[in-house]
Amino acid sequence: QVQLVESGGGLVQPGGSLTLSCAASGFTFYTYSMSWYRQSPGKGRELVAQISSTGGVTSYADSVKGRFTISRDNAKNTVYLQMNTLKTEDTAVYYCGMTQLGVPTWGQGTQVTVSS
C-alpha cells in the first residue's frame, strides 16, 4: 500500500532554513504528482506546494512563494521541500501527499517550529 514518510522537521529561528524529505513507497512514484501540505493548530490543512510527475512543473501557495522550493528525485522515490527565510507563521505540521484514484494519502507529518 501507499506509504509516505516525512522527515527533516525541527526547531529553527526566524530567518533560518530547513529541508524536509518524504520517502515514498507502494506506488509507481515517477508517474504521480506530489504535494506538500501543512496544518497549524486550529487551522485546516493548507496546500503549500505541488510538483508534477517529472518535476517540470511546480506551483506554490502565495504565502511561501519565493521562499520554498519543492523538488523530487524519481530515482530515490523522494520529494523534498527546501524552506528558506522561515517565519513564525510557517510553524505547522508538514505532510507530503499524493492522490490515487481520487483518494488522497498523507504521511504522518513532521513538525516544523519557527521560534526565537
Accessible surface in RSA format (square Angstrom, percent):
REM  Atomic radii and reference values for relative SASA: ProtOr
REM  Chains: A
REM  Algorithm: Lee & Richards
REM  Probe-radius: 1.40
REM  Slices: 20
REM RES _ NUM      All-atoms   Total-Side   Main-Chain    Non-polar    All polar
REM                ABS   REL    ABS   REL    ABS   REL    ABS   REL    ABS   REL
RES GLN A   1   173.60  97.1 124.97  91.3  48.63 115.8  66.22 141.0 107.38  81.4
RES VAL A   2    27.65  18.2  13.10  11.9  14.55  35.1  13.10  11.4  14.55  39.5
RES GLN A   3    98.15  54.9  94.18  68.8   3.97   9.4  16.26  34.6  81.88  62.1
RES LEU A   4     8.89   5.0   0.00   0.0   8.89  22.3   0.00   0.0   8.89  23.9
RES VAL A   5    80.92  53.2  78.80  71.3   2.12   5.1  78.80  68.5   2.12   5.7
RES GLU A   6     6.35   3.6   0.00   0.0   6.35  15.1   0.00   0.0   6.35   5.2
RES SER A   7    58.23  49.2  54.60  72.9   3.63   8.4  39.29  83.7  18.94  26.5
RES GLY A   8    37.89  46.7   0.00   N/A  37.89  46.7  25.12  68.9  12.77  28.6
RES GLY A   9    29.09  35.9   0.00   N/A  29.09  35.9   2.51   6.9  26.57  59.5
RES GLY A  10    30.20  37.2   0.00   N/A  30.20  37.2  30.08  82.6   0.12   0.3
RES LEU A  11   134.40  74.8 100.79  72.1  33.61  84.5 100.84  70.8  33.56  90.3
RES VAL A  12    21.89  14.4  16.73  15.1   5.16  12.4  21.89  19.0   0.00   0.0
RES GLN A  13   122.64  68.6 120.59  88.1   2.05   4.9  32.25  68.7  90.38  68.6
RES PRO A  14    62.20  45.3  40.77  37.2  21.43  77.9  41.26  34.1  20.94 130.2
RES GLY A  15    51.57  63.6   0.00   N/A  51.57  63.6  25.22  69.2  26.34  59.0
RES GLY A  16    21.19  26.1   0.00   N/A  21.19  26.1  20.51  56.3   0.68   1.5
RES SER A  17    59.18  50.0  39.65  52.9  19.53  45.0  23.06  49.1  36.11  50.6
RES LEU A  18    36.54  20.4  31.45  22.5   5.10  12.8  36.54  25.7   0.00   0.0
RES THR A  19    61.26  43.6  46.13  46.8  15.13  36.1  35.50  47.7  25.76  38.9
RES LEU A  20     0.00   0.0   0.00   0.0   0.00   0.0   0.00   0.0   0.00   0.0
RES SER A  21    31.77  26.8  31.71  42.3   0.06   0.1  13.80  29.4  17.97  25.2
RES CYS A  22     0.00   0.0   0.00   0.0   0.00   0.0   0.00   0.0   0.00   0.0
RES ALA A  23    54.36  50.0  51.09  78.8   3.27   7.4  51.34  72.3   3.01   8.0
RES ALA A  24     7.80   7.2   0.24   0.4   7.56  17.2   0.69   1.0   7.11  18.8
RES SER A  25    52.71  44.5  50.39  67.2   2.32   5.3  41.42  88.2  11.29  15.8
RES GLY A  26    52.61  64.9   0.00   N/A  52.61  64.9  22.92  62.9  29.69  66.5
RES PHE A  27    25.56  12.8   0.48   0.3  25.07  65.2  13.94   8.5  11.61  33.2
RES THR A  28    68.46  48.7  59.81  60.6   8.65  20.6  29.29  39.3  39.16  59.2
RES PHE A  29     2.95   1.5   0.80   0.5   2.15   5.6   0.80   0.5   2.15   6.2
RES TYR A  30   134.90  63.0 129.33  73.6   5.57  14.5  87.56  65.8  47.34  58.4
RES THR A  31    75.73  53.9  48.07  48.7  27.66  65.9  48.20  64.7  27.53  41.6
RES TYR A  32    54.58  25.5  52.80  30.0   1.79   4.7  30.83  23.2  23.75  29.3
RES SER A  33    61.92  52.3  52.04  69.4   9.89  22.8  19.25  41.0  42.67  59.8
RES MET A  34     0.39   0.2   0.00   0.0   0.39   0.9   0.37   0.3   0.02   0.0
RES SER A  35     8.54   7.2   8.54  11.4   0.00   0.0   0.65   1.4   7.89  11.0
RES TRP A  36     0.00   0.0   0.00   0.0   0.00   0.0   0.00   0.0   0.00   0.0
RES TYR A  37    44.88  21.0  44.88  25.5   0.00   0.0  17.44  13.1  27.44  33.8
RES ARG A  38    16.12   6.8  15.84   8.1   0.28   0.7   1.95   2.7  14.17   8.6
RES GLN A  39    59.74  33.4  55.22  40.4   4.52  10.8  11.57  24.6  48.16  36.5
RES SER A  40    23.26  19.7  19.71  26.3   3.54   8.2  10.48  22.3  12.78  17.9
RES PRO A  41   125.88  91.7  96.63  88.1  29.25 106.3 109.14  90.1  16.74 104.0
RES GLY A  42    91.18 112.4   0.00   N/A  91.18 112.4  45.00 123.5  46.18 103.4
RES LYS A  43   142.85  69.7 130.06  79.8  12.79  30.5  82.90  74.6  59.95  63.9
RES GLY A  44    57.57  71.0   0.00   N/A  57.57  71.0  37.43 102.7  20.14  45.1
RES ARG A  45    89.05  37.4  56.01  28.6  33.04  78.7  21.01  28.7  68.04  41.2
RES GLU A  46    65.06  37.4  59.82  45.3   5.24  12.5  35.59  68.8  29.47  24.1
RES LEU A  47    71.92  40.1  60.31  43.1  11.61  29.2  60.31  42.4  11.61  31.3
RES VAL A  48     0.59   0.4   0.23   0.2   0.36   0.9   0.54   0.5   0.05   0.1
RES ALA A  49     1.29   1.2   0.00   0.0   1.29   2.9   1.29   1.8   0.00   0.0
RES GLN A  50    70.69  39.5  70.62  51.6   0.07   0.2  11.00  23.4  59.70  45.3
RES ILE A  51     5.13   2.9   3.63   2.7   1.50   3.6   5.13   3.7   0.00   0.0
RES SER A  52    29.35  24.8  24.71  33.0   4.64  10.7  27.56  58.7   1.79   2.5
RES SER A  53    30.54  25.8  28.71  38.3   1.82   4.2   3.63   7.7  26.91  37.7
RES THR A  54   114.20  81.2  85.74  86.9  28.46  67.8  72.64  97.6  41.55  62.8
RES GLY A  55    26.37  32.5   0.00   N/A  26.37  32.5   7.42  20.4  18.95  42.5
RES GLY A  56    66.46  82.0   0.00   N/A  66.46  82.0  34.21  93.9  32.25  72.2
RES VAL A  57   104.59  68.8 100.71  91.2   3.88   9.4 103.45  89.9   1.14   3.1
RES THR A  58    58.45  41.6  33.59  34.1  24.86  59.3  11.90  16.0  46.56  70.4
RES SER A  59    55.21  46.7  49.79  66.4   5.42  12.5  43.85  93.4  11.36  15.9
RES TYR A  60    51.15  23.9  31.38  17.9  19.78  51.5  29.53  22.2  21.63  26.7
RES ALA A  61    23.89  22.0  10.78  16.6  13.10  29.8  21.43  30.2   2.46   6.5
RES ASP A  62   123.18  86.3  99.28  98.8  23.90  56.5  38.72  91.1  84.47  84.2
RES SER A  63    57.27  48.4  34.89  46.6  22.37  51.5  47.23 100.6  10.04  14.1
RES VAL A  64     0.21   0.1   0.18   0.2   0.04   0.1   0.21   0.2   0.00   0.0
RES LYS A  65   121.12  59.1 101.60  62.3  19.52  46.5  62.23  56.0  58.89  62.7
RES GLY A  66    82.33 101.5   0.00   N/A  82.33 101.5  43.93 120.6  38.39  86.0
RES ARG A  67    28.95  12.2  24.75  12.6   4.20  10.0  24.21  33.1   4.74   2.9
RES PHE A  68     5.86   2.9   0.00   0.0   5.86  15.3   0.00   0.0   5.86  16.8
RES THR A  69    71.07  50.5  70.57  71.5   0.49   1.2  43.32  58.2  27.75  41.9
RES ILE A  70     5.05   2.9   0.00   0.0   5.05  12.2   0.00   0.0   5.05  13.7
RES SER A  71    48.04  40.6  46.94  62.6   1.09   2.5  33.00  70.3  15.03  21.1
RES ARG A  72    31.62  13.3   3.92   2.0  27.69  65.9   4.32   5.9  27.29  16.5
RES ASP A  73    44.17  30.9  39.37  39.2   4.81  11.4  15.00  35.3  29.18  29.1
RES ASN A  74    50.88  35.1  34.97  33.8  15.90  38.3  19.78  47.6  31.10  30.1
RES ALA A  75   101.33  93.2  55.66  85.9  45.66 103.9  67.37  94.9  33.95  89.9
RES LYS A  76   140.73  68.7 118.61  72.8  22.12  52.7  72.80  65.5  67.92  72.4
RES ASN A  77    54.84  37.8  54.64  52.8   0.20   0.5   8.84  21.3  46.00  44.5
RES THR A  78    15.21  10.8  15.21  15.4   0.00   0.0   5.85   7.9   9.37  14.2
RES VAL A  79     0.00   0.0   0.00   0.0   0.00   0.0   0.00   0.0   0.00   0.0
RES TYR A  80    57.00  26.6  57.00  32.4   0.00   0.0  42.12  31.7  14.88  18.3
RES LEU A  81     0.00   0.0   0.00   0.0   0.00   0.0   0.00   0.0   0.00   0.0
RES GLN A  82    60.64  33.9  60.55  44.3   0.09   0.2  29.03  61.8  31.61  24.0
RES MET A  83     0.00   0.0   0.00   0.0   0.00   0.0   0.00   0.0   0.00   0.0
RES ASN A  84    56.25  38.8  56.25  54.4   0.00   0.0  14.46  34.8  41.80  40.4
RES THR A  85    78.80  56.0  76.31  77.4   2.49   5.9  49.52  66.5  29.28  44.3
RES LEU A  86     2.39   1.3   0.00   0.0   2.39   6.0   0.00   0.0   2.39   6.4
RES LYS A  87    86.87  42.4  84.29  51.7   2.57   6.1  40.40  36.4  46.46  49.5
RES THR A  88    77.60  55.2  69.48  70.4   8.12  19.3  47.18  63.4  30.42  46.0
RES GLU A  89   116.03  66.6  93.05  70.4  22.97  54.7  60.16 116.4  55.87  45.6
RES ASP A  90     0.36   0.3   0.36   0.4   0.00   0.0   0.00   0.0   0.36   0.4
RES THR A  91    37.96  27.0  34.35  34.8   3.60   8.6  32.30  43.4   5.65   8.5
RES ALA A  92     1.20   1.1   0.28   0.4   0.92   2.1   1.20   1.7   0.00   0.0
RES VAL A  93    41.17  27.1  40.99  37.1   0.18   0.4  40.99  35.6   0.18   0.5
RES TYR A  94     0.00   0.0   0.00   0.0   0.00   0.0   0.00   0.0   0.00   0.0
RES TYR A  95    30.99  14.5  30.99  17.6   0.00   0.0   7.05   5.3  23.94  29.5
RES CYS A  96     0.00   0.0   0.00   0.0   0.00   0.0   0.00   0.0   0.00   0.0
RES GLY A  97     0.92   1.1   0.00   N/A   0.92   1.1   0.92   2.5   0.00   0.0
RES MET A  98     7.77   4.0   0.00   0.0   7.77  18.5   5.60   4.8   2.17   2.9
RES THR A  99    72.37  51.5  56.73  57.5  15.64  37.3  37.15  49.9  35.22  53.2
RES GLN A 100    57.68  32.3  55.15  40.3   2.53   6.0   9.61  20.4  48.08  36.5
RES LEU A 101   176.89  98.5 136.57  97.7  40.32 101.4 149.90 105.3  26.99  72.6
RES GLY A 102    65.93  81.3   0.00   N/A  65.93  81.3  33.54  92.1  32.38  72.5
RES VAL A 103    94.53  62.2  93.47  84.6   1.06   2.6  94.14  81.8   0.39   1.1
RES PRO A 104    64.60  47.1  53.20  48.5  11.39  41.4  53.20  43.9  11.39  70.8
RES THR A 105    38.47  27.4  35.38  35.9   3.09   7.4  23.51  31.6  14.95  22.6
RES TRP A 106    97.11  39.0  74.48  36.1  22.63  53.1  72.86  38.8  24.24  39.3
RES GLY A 107    12.70  15.7   0.00   N/A  12.70  15.7   4.83  13.2   7.88  17.6
RES GLN A 108   114.26  63.9  82.38  60.2  31.87  75.9  72.77 154.9  41.49  31.5
RES GLY A 109    11.69  14.4   0.00   N/A  11.69  14.4   0.64   1.8  11.05  24.7
RES THR A 110    18.13  12.9  12.99  13.2   5.14  12.2   7.18   9.6  10.95  16.5
RES GLN A 111    86.38  48.3  76.86  56.2   9.51  22.6  49.13 104.6  37.25  28.3
RES VAL A 112     0.00   0.0   0.00   0.0   0.00   0.0   0.00   0.0   0.00   0.0
RES THR A 113    43.88  31.2  43.88  44.5   0.00   0.0  31.54  42.4  12.34  18.6
RES VAL A 114     4.38   2.9   0.00   0.0   4.38  10.6   0.00   0.0   4.38  11.9
RES SER A 115    52.91  44.7  47.90  63.9   5.01  11.6  17.17  36.6  35.74  50.1
RES SER A 116   125.28 105.9  66.28  88.5  59.00 135.9  47.88 102.0  77.39 108.4
END  Absolute sums over single chains surface
CHAIN  1 A     5954.5       4365.2       1589.3       3338.7       2615.7
END  Absolute sums over all chains
TOTAL          5954.5       4365.2       1589.3       3338.7       2615.7
